[in-house]
Amino acid sequence: MFNKIRNWRIRRIVARHPIAESLWQEALQRCAPARRLGASDQATLRVLATLFLESKALEPTKGLQLDDADLVLLATHACVPILKLGIDWYDGWRSIIVYPDAFIPRRPKIDAAGVVHQSDTLLAGEAWGRGPVILSWANVLDAGKKPGRNVIIHEMAHKLDMLNGDANGFPPLHRRMDRRVWSQVFSSAWDRLKEEQRNGSELPIDPYALESPAEFFAVASEQFFETPATLQEHLPDVYQQLEQFYRQHPF
């Protein structure tokens, strides 16, 4: 009964608020992970992007103007990680704040000594627990220009990570996934990459991944969708775990 009602609501939303074919084709051209999908998966992604646009409030700031093509592009990138998971994985939050460029979060931080500081670090994106996702539009438009980079997928990975608490690189795994294997794979890869970094070796992944386990998961997720062959070549065990979690083989 409930599934029938839910499916009826989805069909109604898609019928009432369809993404125009011209906008969809433009989004596919501008979003490489979506462009690589087969026709059936692209159709599913289009439905998810429609539901995303209807369920989330996209809020440009600082005079930024986003047209319909921009909004469809943002939704397309955002829904790539949940292609096989479903829109329900993005429940519990609503707002996406979009700055024209990199931004500085205006909130105090307290260090280990209890001293309050104002952050002066420029950010391309940020995700708050059950709060908003914040994005730099300039960085959104850079998706794919630097191998493995996609700020929207990065922040959406954080949102998935936080479904079971704080962002810690350990999202809610599916029933048949082994938590011990996940921990062992990511810990081993982390240790090896840290050692390579200390030795001055060029890393096969953005070094920002080594800031924390949460960033490792988010950066690896970016690379999984943007440059999957590279991730599979250099971090095959990490690739395999992400393949099981996202239920996708993106190339």
N, C-alpha and C positions, 0 to 999 in steps of 0.2 A: 504493500500500500504506500509506504513512505517513499520508496524508490520511484514508484509511478508518479507521485506528486512532484518529487524533485525533478525527474526527467521532464515532466510537463512544464515546470517553471523554467528549466534551462532552454527548452525549445521555444518557449514564449519570449524569453529575453533575446535569444538569437534572432528570432523572427522580427521582433520589434526594433532591434538595434543592430542590424547587420553591419559588418565592416564592408565598405564598398570595395569592389573587386580591384579598382585602380589603386586604392590605398593598401590593400593586402599585397598586391604584387610589388609595390614599392617597398613595403616592409620586408618582404622576402629578399629583395635585392640588397637591402641594407643590413640584413641580419644573417651572417654566414651560417650559424648553427641551424637556423630555421630553413635556409635555402638548401642545405644538404639532406633534409628529411624527404622521405617518400611522400607521395600524394596523400595517402591515407593519414599519415601523421601530421602533415601540413593542415589537413582539414580539421583534425582534432585540435591542433594548436590555434587555429583560427577561432574555434568555439571558446577555448580557454581565454584567449585574448579578449574576446567579446565580453565574457563574464568578468574578467579582470577590470575592464574599463567601466563596467556597470557597478562593481562592488567597491572600487577604490576611488578616493578623491585625489586627483592629481592637481597639485597646487604650485604653479610657477611663482617665483618671487623675484624681487629686485628688477622689475620691469621686463622679465623674460616673457616672450610670447611663444606659445606652442600651438601649432595648427593641428588639424586632424591627423595628418600624416605623421607628425611627431608623436602624438599620443598612441597611435597604432604601433609605431616602431617601439616605443617604450614597453607597451604591453606585450609585444611579441618577444622581445628579449626576456622580459620578466617571467613569461610562462614556459620558456624552454625547459627549465629545470623540473617543472611539474607536469610535463607532457604525459608521463605514465603514472603520475601520482594523483593528480586531480586538483581542482581549484580549492577544495576544502583544506589543503595543506597551507593555504594562505589565509585561513580564518583567524580572527582575533585581533586584527589591526586594519586600519582603513586608509591612512593618509600617506601620500608620497609628495614630499616637498622637493622642488627642483630649483636649484640656484643656476644662474647663468654660467658660473665657473666654479673653480675650487673655493671652498669656504672654510672659515674658522669657527668652530663651535663655541658659542658664548655661554660657557658654564664653568663653574669652578671645579678644580680637581684637588683632592687632598692627598699629599704624599705620605710616605711611611712615618715621617716625623710629625704628622698632623698639620703641616703648613699648607695653607690654601693657595693655589696657583690658578691663574687664568691661562687656558690653553692658547698657544699661538701657532698651532700646527695646521697647515692647509690640508683639507681632506677632499677626496673625490667622491666619497660616499660614506654613509653611516646608517646603521640599523639599530633601533631601540626596541628592546623586548617586545612589549605589546603596544609600543608607540609607533611613530612614523618611520619610514625609510626616507633618507635625505640623499639627494643625488646632485652632482655637478653635470649640467647638460653638456658642457664642453667635453667632459670625460665620457659621457654616454656616446657622443658622436665619434669618439676615438676608438670605440669597440672594434677589435680586430686589426686595427692599424699597427699596434704593437703585439707581436705574437703572444697569444694566450690571455690577453687582457680584455675584460668585460666587466665594467663596474656594476652594471645592473645584476648580472648573474652573481657577482661577488656578494652584493648586499642581500640578494634573495637567498643565497646559501646561508648567510648569517641568520636570516629569518627562520629557515628550516632547522638550523642548529639550535635555535632558542625555543623550539616547540616543547622541549622537555626540560627547560630551565635556562640557566645562563649559557651564553655562547662558549663552548669548550671543545669544539671539534668532534663532538659525539652526538649527532642528531638521533632522533628516534629511529632505530633500525627496524626492518621488517622481521616478521616472525621467524623466518628461516635463516636470518643472518646471525652470525656468531659474534657476540660482543667482544669476546677474548681475541678473536682473529682480527677484528677491526682495530682494537687497541694495539695489538702486536705489530700489525702492518704499518700503522701510522707512526707509532713510536720508533720502529726500526728505521723507517724512511727519514724521520725527523733527525735521529741521531746520525745517520750517514750523511745527510745534507749539512748538518752542523759541522761535522768533521771536514767535509769538503770545503765549506766556507772558511773554516779556520786555516786550511791549507792554501787558501787563495784560489781554489779551483772555480771555474765558471759553472754556475749551477744550471740544471735543466729546468728550473722553475724560478719564478720571480722571488728574489731573496726576502721580500716582505712576508712570504709564507712562514718564515722562521721567527716572526715576532711573537707568535703564540699558537697553541693548537687550534684555536678558533680561526686564526688567519690562515693556517696551513690548509684547513678544510675548505675555506672560502677560495683561496688562490688555486688550490688543486681543482676545485669545481669549475672555476673560470677556464682553466686549461683543458679540463675534461671535455667541455663543450666547444671551445674555440680552436684548440690544437690537440685533438684527442690522440692522434698518431704519435706525437712527441711525448705525451704523458705515458702512453702505453709502452713506448720504447724505453724510456728512462726510469719510470716508476711503475712497472707492470702490476705489482701487487696493489698499489694505491689505485691504479686504474680499475682493477678488478673489483675492489670494494665499492668504488663509486658507481661502477656499472651495475652492481647488485642494488645499491641504494637508489639510484635514479631510475633503474630498470630500463636503461638505454645503452645502446652501443652506437655512439654518435659518428661513426664513419664506416 
